Amino acid sequence: MRSAIALLLLAGTAHAGNNELTFFETDRALRTSSANAITDDSLLGAGFTYARNLGSGFIPHLELWAQGAFQWGSADGLMFQTLTTELRTLGFSLGGQLRYELHRRITASARLDLGTTRAAVAIHDEMNHSASDHGWGATTAGALGLDFNLFRGSRFGLALRCELGAVATSSIPLTATPDSGSENTLHLEMTATSLGSLNLSGPSLAFAFVGQF
């Protein structure tokens, strides 16, 4: 709610036109075996997007937008019924979006993004021993969406956006290394144990507050 109020205030101080700032929340279902070994939960996230209108083409009501996004996510889980896990992500992406005005209040869109994601995994046992690692991977995301325009004025506009899409990530190799103070122990004797390659691909659902200025 605070983010929505801040977005309203920001949009209200600018001139409506070719710029857009979005705050979004996402829910990505993790379907790969590597992700399910760490958590049974979905990857819940949020982020911000800045977009710029590149103009219309030969088709009326069709626009091309370029955009850049920053987002973060988290999910917790349980391994071997005794070890708790924490998954944290950060992502950056650039992409494009086609938008078609179906009605003055409704706009349909199709989006494609390319970017990179940092995934950090931490494992803890009941004795407060821990091990962790992080790595980077490539990301490709596509989505179809609908914008419901709540207000469109000469100075600013406000809309709600709903998107259904899919995210594909490259596999990120991770090795669980005991943190300092864990005495090289995590429930059992260990030094550094490979967790394999983590793949965070899956379908996603997103909702957003959109401010145009």
Secondary structure, 3 states (H helix, E strand, C coil): CHHHHHHHHHHHCCCCCCEEEEEEEEEECCCCHHHHCCCCCCEEEEEEEEEEEEEECCCCCEEEEEEEEEEEEEEEEEECCCEEEEEEEEEEEEEEEEEEEEECCEEEEEEEEEEEEEEEEEEECCCCCEEEEEEEEEEEEEEEEEEEEEEECCCCEEEEEEEEEEEEECCEEEEEEECCCCCCECCCECCCEEEEEECCCEEEEEEEEEEEC
